[in-house]
C-alpha cells in the first residue's frame, strides 16, 4: 500500500511481542453473525443445526420480528440425535425439505454447525453436497461452523463468506471487490466515494441476492471492510484475487488511508482524490473533535471480543487522544491488521486470545478510564467502579467511513459522560 510516510508511527506496535493467552474465554459464539447476515442476504436462509440453547440465543439476539418472517431458524438436535439413537442426517433432510417447500424464495441455504453438531461429528459438508444435488438448480446449499468451541462471534461472518468463495463464478475482468457485510447506507457511502473517483466496476461480497454474486479471478482486487475476514481473504487469494492492504475505515484517518490505498491501485490522481474526500474529511474531523472531548487524556483497555480491537485502538489513540494500556484481540492476523498496528505508537500490551482471570487481574491493577469488553464482563466490572463499553455494540452499529466517524467516537465517550454525571449527582 502506498501511503504518506508521515502517518507512520516512529516506533509502532507492528513488532511488539504478542502476549498469547489460552484459557477460559468470555465471548459470544459465531452463530451471532447470522443476525446481521440474514438481513444483508435477502434470498438466503441460515439453518442452525443445534440445540434449543442455540435457538434461544438467536431469538434473544435478533429481538422480536413483527413484520416479516426471519431468514434463520434452528433444526433442533434432540436427545436421541445426541445419543446416536436417531439418524440425524435423515431428520435434517426432512426438515430442509419442509423448509424449502414452505419458503420458495430461498436461493441459498446455509447449514450452520454448532457446538452440539460438532461434538457428535455431524458431517454438514457432506450434507450440503447431498442437499445441493437434491434441490438444484433452485437452491444451493452451503455449510460453515458457528460453534463457540473455537471461534468468537464475528468469525461466523468470516466462515460464511469463506464458504461462498469456492462457488463464486470466475471472471477475467478487472474489478474491485469490497468484502464484508455493512449496513446498506454505509456500503452505499463507500461505493459512492469510490465511484466519484472513477473507480469501477465495484462488486460486493456478500451480494444482496445470489444472482448478483460477484465473479472472482486473477484480475480481481479486493479490499476488506472488516478486520476479522482472514479465512475469506485467504479463500479469495486461492482463486487468484489480490488484496489491497490498508488500515480499516474507522474515523477520518482510517477512512482516508483505506480510500487512498484503493485510489493508488486504480491510478486516481491527487487532485481528484482531494476533490472527492476534502468535504467529508473536514466534516469527520469536526464531528470527532466534538464527540471526543471526554476521551482526550483518558486510558482504555481492550479485552478480546469482536476482532475490531486493533483498528479501534488506532482510532482512539490517534484521533481521539486516548492512551491504550492493553489491546486484546481473539486472533491477530497481521496480514489484515498490520497497517493499523503500524500506526499505533509502541507502548500498550498487545495480547491474543484470553485467559479471563489473568486479564481481569490486569484490568483491576491498571484501573483504566474505559474498559471495552463483552456483556458478561461489563456488569461485574461496573460493580467494581470501572467504566465499560460493550464490544458487541460496535458490530451492530454503523461505525465505518466519514459520516459515522463522530458517532463512533460518541459510542466510547458516552459511558464516560454517564459516569461523570452520576458522580456529579452523587456529590449534590
N, C-alpha and C positions, 0 to 999 in steps of 0.2 A: 504493500500500500504506500502511495506517495502522500505525505502529509508534511505540513510545515515543521521544521526541526525545532522551532522554539516552543512547541507544545509538549515536547517530551520532557519528562521529569529528569533532572540531572542524575539523580540516583533513584531508580524506580523499584517497584516490587516484583518486576519480572523474574529476577533471580533470587528473591528472598527464599530461604529454606522453608519448605512447607511442613507445618505440623500435621502429621497424619494420625488420625484417631479412628479407632474401630471399636465400638462398644454400643451401648444402648442408645437408640435414636428416638427423637420425638418429631416425626413428620407425618403428613398425610401420605396415602399411597397413590399410585399412578392412575387409579380409577377416577380421581378428582378431575383430571384433564377432560373427561367426557363432558363436563358441564359447560365448557366453552366451545369444545369441538363440535358438539351436536348442533349448536346454534350457527356455526360457521358453515357447515357442510349440509346443505339443505335437502339432499336426496340420500343421505347416509343414515344408517341406524347402528347403534352401538349396543350389542347384546353381551352383557357381562355374564360369564359362566362362573357363578359364585354362590355365596350363602345369603341368607336373609340379612346378615350384617352388612354385606356389600350393598344390597338393595336399600337398606335404611340410610347408609352413607350417601348414596346418590340422591335419594329423595330429600334428605336434610340439606345437602349442599345446593341442590337446584332450587329449592323452595317449591311452592305450590304452582303448578301450571294450570291456569284457569282457562285461557283462551285457545290453547292448542295442545294436542297430544304430543308429549315429548318424543324425541327420536332416540330414546335409550330405554333399556329395560334389563331385567336380570332373569336368566334361566337358573332357577334355584337348584342347587345340589342338595338333595335330601340325604338323610342318614343312610339310606340304602345305597345311594351312589358312593358315599364316602367309605362305606364298609365293603364295597365291591359286590353287593348283592343285586345290583341292577346294572344294565348296560347303559352307561351314561351317554355313549355315542348315539344309540338308538333314540334315547329320550331327547337329545339335542337335535337330531334330525327332525323329529316330530315337532318340536317347539319352533324350529326355524320354518318348517313348512306352514304351520299355523300363522306365524307372524307374517310371512310373505303373502299368504293368501288374503290376509286382512289389510295389509299395507302395500298395495301395488305400486305406490310411489317410491319405494325403496329401490335404489340402484346399486348402492354399496352397502354391504353388511359386514361390520367388524365384530368378530368373535374376540372378546376381551378376557384374557386369563386373569385369574385372581389367586389369592393365597390358597384357598381350598382346591381349585383346579390344578394348581401346580403341585400341591402336596400329593394328590392322587395320581399325578403324572398323566393327566388327560391331554392327549396329543391334539391340540387345537389347530396346528398347522396342517395336519393330515385331514382333520375335519373340514377345514376351509377349502382344501383342494377337492374333497369329495362333494361338498355342498355347491361349489362353483360349477362342477360338471353337471350337477343335478338341476341347477337353476339358471345356468347360462342359456342365452346371452342376456337375459333380462337383468340379472343380478350378478355382481362379482362379490365373492366372499373372501375377506382377508382376516388376518389374526395378528394380535400383538398381546403383550403382557402388561397389565396394570397392577401386578402384585406388589404389595408393600414389603415383601421379604427382602428385596434388594434394591428397590427404587424409591425415589422421592416423588412428590406428586406432579411436578412439571415434566418428569420423564415419560409420563403417559402420552403427552403430545409428541415427544420425540419418537417414541416407539410406534405410534400410529402413523406419523408421516413417513418414517423409515420403511414401514410395511408397504406403503403405497409406491415407493420409488421404483422397485423392480418391474411393476406393471405399467408405468407411465409410457406413453408412446415415444418412439425415437424421433429425433429431428436433427437435421443438419443446419438449421437456421441459427444465426447469431441472435440470441435473446437473453434478456435479463430476467432471472427468476428470483422473486422475493419469497423467502422461506420462513414460515411461521404464521400462526393464527393471531390476528389482531382484530379488534372491533372494526366494523366496516368503515366507520367515519375516519378512523385513524389510518387505515390502509389507503383510503381514498386520498388523504393528505399526502402520503408518501408517493403514491403514483402520480399525483398532480404535480408535485415539486419536480420529480424526475422527468415527467413529460414536458414541462415548461423548458427544461434544459435541452430538449430534443432527443432524449434517451428513449429507446424503444426498439422492438416491441417489449412490453413488460408483462410477464405472467406471474401468477401467484400460486403457492402451494401452502395450504390446501385451497383448491378452487371451490367456489360455492356449489357447483354441480359436477358430477362425474364426467359429463360430456365436455366440460370446459377444462379438463385436466391438462396441465402443461406438458409439452414434449421436453425431452432431455437428450443431450448428445454432446459431442466433442466441442461444439461451438457455444454451448450454454455456459454463461457465467451466473453465479448466484450469490446473493447477499442474505445472510441470516438476520432475521428481525428479533430473534430471541437467543439468549446465550446458553440455552440448555439443549440445543439440537445437534449434539455431536454425532449420534448414530445416523441421523438424517443426512448430515453433511458428508459423512463417510460413504453412505449409500449413493449419493449423487456423484461423488468423485469416482466411485466404481463404474458409473455409467458414462464417465468421460467429462463431466462438468467440472468447472474450476471455481473455487470460492474466492470472493473478494474479501480480504481481511480488513477489518476496521473496528474501532470502538463502537459499542452499541448505541442506538439513537435515543439516549436518555439525556435530557437537558439541552441547552443551546450548543455547548461544545461537542458533546457526543453526536448529536444530530448533524452538525456541520461536518464533522470528520467522516461520518458514515456517508453522507451525501458526496463529500469531496472525493472519497475513495472510488465511488461508482462513477462520478464525473470524470475522473482521471482515466478510468478504464475505457470510457466511451469518447475520450478526446474533447470534452467540453472545455472551452476556453475560460479564462478567469473573468472577463467582463460578463459573460453570460451567467456564470455561476453566481457572481455578486449581484447581478440584476434580479435573479430569482430568489436568492436567500436573504438579501440585506434586510428587507422589511420584517419578515418573520423572525429573523435572528434578533433584531432590535426589540421586538415585542417579547420574545422569550427572555432576553436578558432583564428587561424591566420587570416581568412577572416573577422571575426567580428572585430578583433583589427584594421585591416587596414581600414575597412569601417566606424568604429565608431569614428574616430579621431575627427570629427566635432561635435560629440554628447556628449562627456565627459564633465561633469560640466554644461550642459545645462538643462533647465527646460522644461517639457512637460505637456500639459493639454489635456486630452481626453474628447471630447464631445461624448455622447452616439449615436452610429450609427450601427456598424457592429456586435456587440456582441463578438468581438475579443479583446475588450479593456483591460480586466484584464490580460489575458495571455501576451499580447503585452507589457503592463506596467511592468510586471515581467521581460520580456526580456530586455527592455530598461534600467530599473533601475539596474538590477543585472549584465547584461552582457555588457552594453554599457555606463555605468557610468552616466546616466541621473537622474534627480530628478523629480518625478511626483508631481504635485501640486493638480490635481483632476483627478480621474479616473471615468468617467461616462460610464455607460452601460445601454442599454434599459431595460434589465431584468437581475437580478443576481440570478443564480441557483447555490447555494453553493455546491450542490452535484456534480456539474461539475467543477466549477472554484475554489472550496475550496482549493485544493492543490496548485494552483497558488497564492491565497491570503496568504497562509501560508508562502510563500517565499518573499512576498513584505514587506519590513520594514514599520512599522507604521509611519504615517505622512501625507500622502495625504488624501484628502477628497474622500470618496467612495460614489458615487451618483447613483441612479437607477431611470430610467425614465427621463423626461425632462420637464422643463418649460424654453423654449428657451430664453426668455427675461432675466430671472433671471440668467441663466447660462452665457449669453453673458456679463452681468454686472460683473460676477466673472472673466471671461476671461480678460475683459478690466482692471479690478483692478489688476490682477496678472501680466499681460503683460508677458506671458510665451515666451520662445525662440521658441517653436513649439506648435501649436495647431492642433490636429488631429480631423477632423470634416467632415461633409458631404459637397457635392459640393455647395449646396445652401447657406452655410455659409462662405465658403472659400473666395470667391471673396470680399464680404464686409469686412471681417477681413483683407485681404491683403491690401485693400484700406486704412485701418486704420494703416498700418505699421506692422501688425503681420504676422509672417510666418506660413503657414498652410500646412497640408498634407491631401490629400483626403483619407478618410477611405475606400471608396469602392474599391480603387486600391489594397488594402491589401487582398481582397477577390478574385479578378480576377487574381492576380499574384501568381506564385508558391513561397511559403514562408516557407513551412514546412520542417523539417528534416535538417540533417547536410549540405548537398550540397547547400542548399538555404539560410543558415544562414547569410552569408556575404551579399547576395542580400537583405535580409530582413533589415539588418542594413543600407544598402545603400539607401533603399526607404525612410528612415527617415532622413538620412544625406544629401540627395540631395537637398531638399528645403533650408537647412541651408547653404550649399555651394553656391547655387544660390544667396541667399540673400547677402552673403559675397562678391561675385563677383560684384553684382550690386552696392554695397556700394563702392567698390574699383574703379569701372569705374566712378561713380559719383564724386569721390574725385579727379580724374585725370583731 
